[in-house]
């Protein structure tokens, strides 16, 4: 009887649970149907705004990079020297610099310097994106062009941008269409207009990436509604069509789009892009029909899945809810931890230097500032009350011990002269400091001359050399990343599979977390090696030579292996240098890359590169390769700037020049080359 009652109760419970599940299911579908339309619209709008945000940021980065390139060109010693002395020699140097700059930047269509009379002085052209630049001999007068007239009438010495439109040659739109954007920097000398620097960019590839939006049809119009890009290509560049096309012909509520910063309707999302382009582009997104259909199909699948889920899991609801919540909480914490570590990898580099006039201070014996000249306030941005009567130590963020030691020596009537890096608010100055004791007073006169610009020019050439080889460097890093990225992908798939089938217990989570941690640490180490190479060393350090060679091999080793080049090492691990480690690594990478290129160009059989480090009277580093001998007439020229023997002008001619300058001027050593039979050996010597 009791057993029968129990069975009846169990059946009753099952019926109640079944009816309850049906009730939950019906309620869910009813509520979801009520709010489905709004949720879909909200999702479309949110996704659309996110897509617009991404493209606005993409354009802004392009604008920022363009401004930086023009300003850097304007401030180079080569350009300044030509403006001061416009002779043939300086013009040749200017042409070489323009060619080098254009080849580094694949998106340059034209790079020009136009003088104050509208005459093109230097013009570098490209036939198409990613091709080799060449100097044009068809120089023209551009004094009637709007970009020249506008710059001449309003010489602000600031970069401004033209309309986003099509390239025009000889007053005709060039066909096939070449979308372009012009960045213009007026040159102002002593308040007078002195010409312009102008870059015409290839915008075709950039715009193709820009309009690559999977779920929306994209339209880009100017402030008057003329189409620039249209998802229907026949309507793109409406002003230049045989029958002009305007967005007004397509959308009757066009005024809201053209007058509002942001506008959303049932059929489109638009925004006026906050970028300094003359025709003020407006980005418009229209959801694709297949996107809407996909959302509806997704919703229907959701109903089916939910129905099966509610019906099948009602009896186990308590257990599964607790289990799912526990697993989700654990996975959420693991995911947050992994994301945090990945974000840390992306937080790296930058510093801004500026030039100023000389600083003059009077310091008492405790380094308290009693007097500062006006230049000190202008340079630092501090007011007089923030500096006077303050201890100088407050502003010494780095190198404090070195400065105090020199200060103490100056108090002993020993004039001190030294270079010093001084961080001040949002910039760092490289100063040549003189500390002189004031006679009959226990005080010191500080005179600091700003040599930042001189140092920057040296660093610029070094960075140009690094940038010229960055593509190959990135290829080397890619070799290091392929395997760990593949492992991360496999572990991620395994995690998803085990979670879906309820196989994710604590032991599995710990195992997967350990695998992810190992790969992340490997990626981090690779980034650190890459960062160390591209971060200029400010101070000398004592380091083992074999450590610098090891770091170099970590960067280029896989590239040598891929080309079957044997690397032989004969290194005295005890030898040390007190110098600049990253600069020695740059020289080693330049020499190893040249050796690799020579071996590949000459198709050497049984290729090898041998590195020997030993000490005779001096510390000697020899890098030998069997990529063929260098001809005698070339041997004397290989260390000259812009001289290259690489096929099809793939070299910049700066690598070996920079290597010799680093070793001999920065590190106090010597760099020589000897070539005999089929072998070439570079010899670096340090006292």
Buried (B, 14 or more C-beta within 10 A) or exposed (E): EEEEEEEEEEEEEEEEBEEEBBEBBEEBBEEBEEEBEEEBEEEBBEBBBEBBEEBBEBBBEBBEEBBEBBBEBBBBBBBEBBBEEEEEEBBEBBBBBBBBBBBBBEBBBBBBBBBBEBBBBBBBBBEEBEEEBBBBEEBBEBBEBEBBEBBBEEBEBBBBBBBBBBBBEEEEBEEEBBBBBBBBBBBBEEEEBBBBBBBBBBBBBBBEEBBEBEBBBBBBBBBBBBBBBBBEEEBBBBBBEEEEBBBBEBBEEBEEBBEEEEBBEEEBBBBBBEBBBBBBBBBBBBBBEEBEEEBEEEBEEBBEEBBEEBBEEBBEBEEEEEEEEEBEEBBEEBEEEBEEBEEEBEEEEEEEBBBBEBBBBBBEEEBBBEBBBEBBBEBBEBEEEEBBEBEBEEBBEBBEEBBBEBBBBBBEEEEBEBEBBBBBEEBBBBBBBBBBBEEEEEBBBBBBEBBBBEBBBBEBBBBBBBBBBEEBBEEBBEBBBEEBEEBBEEBEEBBEEBBEEEEBEEEBBEEBBEBBEEBBEBBBEBBBBBEBBBEBBBEEEEBBBBEBBBBBBBBBBBBBEEEEBEBEEEBBEEBEBEBBBBBBBBBBBBBBBBBBBBBBBBEBEEBBBBBBBEEEEEBBBBBBBBBBBBEEEEBEEBBEBBBBBBEEEEBBBBBBBBBBBBBBEBBEBBBEBBBEEEBBBBBBBBE
